Amino acid sequence: MGRRTGEPLVRITDVEVVDVRRERLDHITTEDTRAEGFPEMTAAEFVAFFCRTHTGCTPETIITRIQWRYLDTPVEDHPIPR
């Protein structure tokens, strides 16, 4: 959801980014909505929800999809470089 200017970074867990791509919002599938944490929504319901909650967004909006996997190592083992 992002941080405000000057807001500290709170590290939750380590992940590895495995895919980044740009695509139209309305290309999302029902399988994708489950991966996004909305298993009860169809793709069409998710698109409508997303457009309601993101100002200026339409089904044709190009969005960035970031897919990651959780790493097995604890956060403490990988401190943030300063």
Secondary structure, 3 states (H helix, E strand, C coil): CCCCCCCCCCCCCCEEEEEEEEEEHHHCCHHHHHHCCCCCCCHHHHHHHHHHHCCCCCCCCEEEEEEEEECCCCHHHCCCCC
